[in-house]
Amino acid sequence: MPRPSAHILAFAERGAEVRYRELRDEIASLMRQFPHLRTLTARSRRASNNSNPALAHNSGTPRRKPRRMSAAARKAV
């Protein structure tokens, strides 16, 4: 694949900078609308999500018990 020219890379960099500013402004707007999010850390958000089973990632899948070797299987090994 040919390497993009410096001209295209400059446009991509400017576009990335504009998008970064847009995202930063959107985050600031969300923080103004939901000020309680400002005080939560990532760890406490994860803990609160895990406490609610509806928000947990694996809420619908039951956990399996680990398989244990029987005495006969250990003897065979």
trRosetta pair geometry for C-beta under 8 A, 3 or more apart (Angstrom, degrees):
i j d omega theta_ij theta_ji phi_ij phi_ji
4 8 4.4 -102 178 81 112 130
4 9 5.6 136 106 -53 115 85
4 12 7.7 47 128 -12 159 140
5 8 5.1 96 58 9 77 98
5 9 7.0 -141 100 -3 42 90
6 9 5.5 -56 -146 40 35 114
6 10 6.3 41 153 -26 67 102
7 10 5.9 -53 -153 30 28 111
7 11 6.9 25 150 -14 61 104
8 11 5.7 -53 -152 37 36 111
8 12 6.3 37 150 -20 67 105
9 12 5.5 -52 -146 37 34 113
9 13 6.3 37 153 -22 65 103
10 13 5.7 -51 -148 33 31 113
10 14 6.6 31 153 -17 63 103
11 14 5.8 -54 -149 37 33 109
11 15 6.3 33 153 -19 65 107
12 15 5.6 -54 -147 38 31 113
12 16 6.3 33 154 -21 65 105
13 16 5.7 -53 -148 35 31 111
13 17 6.5 32 153 -20 64 104
14 17 5.7 -54 -150 34 33 112
14 18 6.5 33 153 -19 66 104
15 18 5.7 -53 -149 35 32 111
15 19 6.3 30 154 -17 66 107
16 19 5.7 -55 -146 39 31 110
16 20 6.2 38 153 -25 65 106
17 20 5.6 -51 -147 33 30 115
17 21 6.6 30 154 -17 63 102
18 21 5.9 -55 -153 36 32 109
18 22 6.5 34 149 -20 65 105
19 22 5.5 -51 -149 34 35 115
19 23 6.4 34 154 -18 67 104
20 23 5.9 -55 -149 37 30 109
20 24 6.3 31 152 -20 64 107
21 24 5.6 -54 -146 37 32 114
21 25 6.3 33 155 -19 65 105
22 25 5.8 -57 -150 37 29 110
22 26 6.3 29 152 -20 64 107
23 26 5.5 -53 -146 36 33 113
23 27 6.4 35 154 -20 66 103
24 27 5.8 -51 -149 34 31 111
24 28 6.5 32 151 -19 63 105
25 28 5.6 -53 -149 36 33 113
25 29 6.4 36 151 -21 65 104
26 29 5.6 -52 -149 34 33 114
26 30 6.4 33 153 -18 65 104
27 30 5.7 -54 -148 37 33 111
27 31 6.3 34 153 -20 65 106
28 31 5.7 -54 -148 36 31 112
28 32 6.6 32 152 -20 64 102
29 32 5.8 -54 -153 33 32 110
29 33 6.5 25 152 -14 65 108
30 33 5.7 -58 -146 41 34 108
30 34 6.0 -20 169 30 72 105
30 37 7.1 -28 138 57 97 155
31 34 6.8 -73 -127 65 24 70
31 35 6.7 61 171 -104 63 49
31 37 6.3 -119 -115 75 64 110
31 38 5.4 77 -154 -70 104 102
32 35 7.1 5 -148 -69 23 83
34 37 4.6 49 118 -7 108 115
35 38 5.6 -34 -170 9 56 118
35 39 7.9 43 146 -11 70 96
36 39 6.2 -56 -164 33 48 105
36 40 7.0 47 145 -23 72 105
37 40 5.7 -56 -151 30 42 113
40 44 5.1 -132 -156 84 81 115
40 45 5.1 89 153 -60 127 90
40 48 7.7 -58 -141 7 133 139
41 44 4.9 89 51 11 79 99
41 45 7.0 -140 92 -6 40 87
42 45 5.7 -55 -149 35 32 113
42 46 6.5 32 153 -19 65 104
43 46 5.8 -54 -152 35 31 110
43 47 6.4 30 151 -19 65 107
44 47 5.4 -50 -144 37 37 114
44 48 6.3 35 156 -18 67 103
45 48 5.9 -56 -147 38 30 106
45 49 6.3 30 153 -18 64 107
46 49 5.7 -57 -148 38 31 111
46 50 6.2 28 155 -18 66 108
47 50 5.8 -56 -146 38 30 109
47 51 6.5 33 154 -25 63 104
48 51 5.7 -49 -148 29 34 114
48 52 7.0 19 156 -7 63 104
49 52 6.2 -67 -155 43 34 99
49 55 4.5 -113 -159 123 79 130
49 56 6.9 140 145 -79 80 52
50 55 7.7 -95 -62 90 22 100
50 56 5.9 68 -130 -98 52 97
52 55 4.4 49 89 17 109 110
52 56 7.1 -174 90 -30 56 80
53 56 5.3 -38 -147 10 43 120
53 59 4.9 121 174 -136 77 120
54 59 6.6 78 -110 -138 18 175
55 59 7.7 108 59 -46 24 138
56 59 4.1 121 71 -64 101 95
58 61 4.8 -60 -171 46 92 107
69 73 4.5 -131 -166 89 90 122
69 74 5.0 107 130 -56 128 87
69 77 7.6 -38 -156 -4 149 135
70 73 4.6 96 52 6 77 102
70 74 7.1 -142 93 -3 41 85
71 74 5.8 -54 -150 37 32 110
71 75 6.3 34 152 -21 65 107
72 75 5.6 -54 -148 36 32 113
72 76 6.4 34 152 -22 64 105
73 76 5.6 -51 -147 33 33 113
73 77 6.6 32 154 -19 64 102
74 77 5.8 -55 -151 33 33 109
